Amino acid sequence: MGSGTCTPCGLSFFSDEDSKGPFMACPLHSETTSTGSTSVDQCNCSRGSYASTSTSTCTACSIGFTTSATGASTIDQCVVPIIGMVLVSGEGRAANMRLKQDKLRAVDTVQKVKEQEHIGPMSAACQVCESGQIPNAEQTACQNCLPSQYSIAGEVQCRLCNSIDGEVSTNPGSSKCEFCGPGFRSDSTSNSCVKCLKSTYSNGGSDSCMPCNDNEISPNQAKFCTPCDPGTVPTAEGNECRNCPAGTHAPFGSSNCLACNLPGEFSAVKAPFCSKALPGSEPNLQRTESSPCPAGSKSESGLNCTICDGPGEFSPEGASVCSKALPGSRPNQQRTGPQFCPAGTKSESGEECAVCSGGGEYSHEGASSCNTALPGSFVNSLKTDTTFCPPGRYSSGAVITSCENCDGGFISGGGRGYCTICEAGKKSNEFHTECVTCPPGKFSGTASSECSSCEMGKFVGKSGQENCEFCPVNKKSMGDFNECECKDGFVSVGKSCVCGAGKTLENGVCVFCAAGTFKDGVGNEQCRSCNLHAVLGSFSTTSSIALALNATSEVEPPISSYNCSCAQGEYRNLAEHDPELPIDPETHIGMCVSCDKKDGVICSKAGLTLETLVIEKGWWRYDSLSKDVTQCYFESACEQLDENQPSFEKPFNLTRQCRSGHHGPICNVCDAGFVKSVSGECKQCVAEDGDVNVPWQLYALMVTVGVIIFYIVRKQSKHLKNKSAAEQLAHFRRDKVSTLGKIRTKMKILASFFQILSQFENVLQIRFPPLFENFSRWVGAVFNLDALQMVKVGCIIQTNFYTKLVGMTLLPIVITFLIFAVAGLHTMCVKEEEKRRKIVDRAVSLFLVLTYLVFVSVSMTVFFTFGCRSYGDQPGQYLFLDQSISCDTEKHANYRNYAIVMILVYPVGITALYAYLLITHRAALQEEGREDNPALVKIAFLWDDYELDKWWFEIFECFKRQMLTGMLVFTAKGSHGQIVFATLLAFMSFGTYLRFSPFIEDEDDRKMVGGGGEVEMGSMSDIYGSKNEVVAGGMNPIARRAEPKLKVSSDGLLDFTKSGGACETFSSFPPPKQKQKQKQKKKCEEDFAPPPAPQSNNDNNWDTHYSEEHEADYYVHRESGETVWLRPTGGG
């Protein structure tokens, strides 16, 4: 009801129909059976009580009695099990019946007890319920009162707490109600005391909190409300007061902040009232404060500021009225104060400044009127003052606004009324203030404003001149026309101009010397012939070649004999680089040399010199002056990149001949980190990931050697066990089951052939076709046991020829020591003499086989220590097997001494050993049945393949292989004589095979004869195939070309005449060179045979002519007039 809505009354409560207050509780010991009761009549006596007829109220049954239900109307309905007692035994029903039968007796007894005011236990089976509990319906147990209820001990019904008066019981089984004090209210829903919220309060003992007034606040659990101070109002939550913002106010008791919006009002924060602005100020837009009126405005009543916009009005800041400007001034643009009128203007009333616009008018600053300029002056552009006319200008009156400029050729001083004229040879300056004299190279007439330049071909040598003069002959005006200089192509000699070097006079113009001519001095004479006076065989110059090639850069004239160049297919060689050239050094500096017989160079362009020769890929030269171009051992090593090649302007680049990984002579030395393959290529040892690249060939060689040894040992143990010497020998000789026996002799022949042939490239410098060359290098490495090169040991340890020499000479000695050491240890363990002899024989046999295997390879290596040669024109000699080793060092001299000792051990020692063994057994070797001789078994490989009377042939084989390989290094190295000597040896060897046919098998004889023929042809091929010769005496230096016929003149000079030309006479040279020069003359005449006339469709209508100007012959067709020059005049 307190909240404005009707709520049904709870149990034990009722509300009259006319009651407007809170509902009322039923009388004592009575209750309602349902909610919403409207009358006290609906309150029935509670259980344990009855209606008393005398009092019309409910009376509780006597102690120890109770009723079975509510609404008992007589005392008779009270029974014994009442007054808070319950039966605790299982005989409750029977006991109740007995109690009812003894009702009267029990009433009497209880009455007696009451009278005695003592109650004892009526039955041992009943007990009293405690406070907060009542008996259940069966009276078998006590149960707790519900929340919002309570009971006193012994009561049979729970009583309700009066929540309207602020009573609650929160927990079940309460013995009393809790009172909700100030700041709290009772809540029947939660059966608890609840705090009053913000903006509400409670004095206690109520089920609701009262709201605060609009201008009051309270926090949670408030006992009362507090009003806000003036200037503050409650917040929306109602728990605190907030300040009113600036521009608003709140009087005492106000619940809202009120705006200060009346004219002139403003307020600060927490204002209880609005303030009023003073005169000269106004509130700001937000009404938070008052501020002075800005300059240029006023405020008379403090309401708002208005602009001072009346004529001449202004005001300072905070003004309540506007001020007025004085004459000669005006308000500034912002009307904040007065300012003087600027010069050139006036103000008569103090309002606006007017410009002095009348003729000749001006004024100073702050003027109230304008002044007029005086005669002879003019007003400046700003109308602020008068000024005299400056120099160069004039005026005719005083009331003009500016002075006029003097015309060109006239001048004036300051303040002049007229201009003065300039005389001839002078001009007025830029400002017309003075007359300036014309400098040399220029002239002028009277009243000129500019000095004019002379025409081309004229000049003015003095200043202040009226006219120009003509330049002397062959001269032209200089850029400034103050003097004359020589025309283009002419040079000054004294006071005259003549053609410079490399040019000749033609039709009054200096032109380049024609192709094949030059001029090294100044003058107007004709150019000289390159062929006759500079380079023999030269009919072009660097200038003519550049012009023919349409050179984009500026072409220099042929000013020197060094500008004379050679035609395509030739190159220029100078006597200063080759003193042996067949020319006269007094008349010629060099000659053109044909490239036809020079391998390794490319002469596809004209104008080549020895320095600019283009080298082919696969060739090498020592320096830019080297005439000897050498073929590289590995063609791709000399890659000769395009940027390395010389050009018409740049010489040969020596540093870029070799590809990456190669350097040294003929690019045949490997860089660090590279190792040379059998073919000669330097391959990198380190892989991309940085690991050392161990050659696979090393593993392959180890596996191959192991397999071969295993095969031989296995075959020997299988086929030769328990066989006699003769049987063993027969097995190795002709046993068809043995594969080794089938190919052994043929392998010996093949090995001998390739051991010899593979060394021709190194010893005789013979080059074969690339495919066969690589094949022979690989086969030679195999048959010569060059393991270091095949397996690329250089990737593991650093090696060179010295390593190979020491390794190949000491390793057989070490193996020999091991063979005999093992044999010696074996004989110490064997007692039978026969077995000990066989062990020794086998050791000797193994030793002899070892000597045979290493004889050629080790002997060649030892001999090659002396195999030194030079490469190209490079000074010094290098080992031809290892160009990293110089033969001119003391270290190499020591190794040569070591090699001499090894020659005695291997080439001489092994050959002598074979000769000794064969000669001492020669009688037995010529007998039939020698296979059965045990003494011959261990040297069988020396005689086994030969016929009886050819027992000595292995000695010849040893001598032949040494002579055709290593011994050749001592015979005329690198010459044709060495090749001829090798060819004679090959012929002798070939003839010996044909004469003796030493092998038992005819097939082997045929193979040996064929191999000898191949060796002979290989040695002869170098005689006919060697082409990389240099230009020297005896060779034709000039390719046969169509040139004018030669004729000897009386003065001994090489010259061309109308009769067909001449060759230099060599008769005028003094002895002892006269005979040599006569030979050269004859050779020159042969080379310059007359050319045939041009032939076109069998047309012979050509006439021969000669040009003195160009010093060359030419043909003219009789009908068409076509001209054909023997040497083109415009190019190479």
Secondary structure, 3 states (H helix, E strand, C coil): CCCCCCCCCCCCEECCCCCCCCCEECCCCEECCCCCECCHHHCEECCCEEECCCCCCEEECCCCCECCCCCECCHHHCECCCCCEEECCCCHHHHHHHHHHCHHHHHHHHHHHHHHCCCCCCCCCEEECCCCEEECCCCCCEEECCCCEECCCCCCCCEECCHHHCEECCCCCCCCCEECCCCEEEECCCCEEEECCCCEECCCCCCCCEECCCCEECCCCCCCCEECCCCEEECCCCCCEEECCCCEECCCCCCCCEECCCCCEECCCCCCCCEECCCCEEECCCCCCEEECCCCEECCCCCCCEECCCCCEECCCCCCCCEECCCCEEECCCCCCEEECCCCEECCCCCCCEECCCCCEECCCCCCCCEECCCCEEECCCCCCEEECCCCEECCCCCCCCCEECCCCEECCCCECCCEECCCCEEECCCCCCEEECCCCEECCCCCCCCEECCCCEECCCCCECCCEECCCCEEECCCCCCEEECCCEEEECCEEEECCCEEEECCEEEECCCCEECCCCCCCCCEEHHHHCEECCCEEHHHHHHHCCCCCCCCCCCCHHHEECCCCEEEEECCCCCCCCCCCCCCCEEEEECCCECCEECCCCCCECCCCEECCCEECCCCCCCCCEECCCHHHCCCCHHHCCCCCCCCCHHHCCCCCEECHHHCEECCCEEECCCCCEEECECCCCCECCCHHHHHHHHHHHHHHHHHHHHHHHHCCCCCHHHHHHHHHHCCCCHHHHHHHHHHHHHHHHHHHHHHHHHCCCCCCHHHHHHHHHHHHHHCCCHHHHCCHHHCCCCCHHHHHHHHHHHHHHHHHHHHHHHHHHHHCCCCHHHHHHHHHHHHHHHHHHHHHHHHHHHHHHHHHHCEECCCCCCCCEECCEEEEECCCHHHHHHHHHHHHHHHHCHHHHHHHHHHHHHHCHHHHCCCCHHHCHHHHCCHHHHCCECHHHCCHHHHHHHHHHHCCHHHHHCCCCCHHHHHHHHHHHHHHHHHHHHHCCECCHHHHHHHHHHHHHHHHHHHHHHHHCCECCCCCCCCCCCCCCCCCCCCCCCCCCCCCCCCCCCCCCCCCCCCCHHHHHHHHHHHHHHCCCCCCCCECCECCEEEEEECCCCEEEEEECCCCCEEECCCCCCC
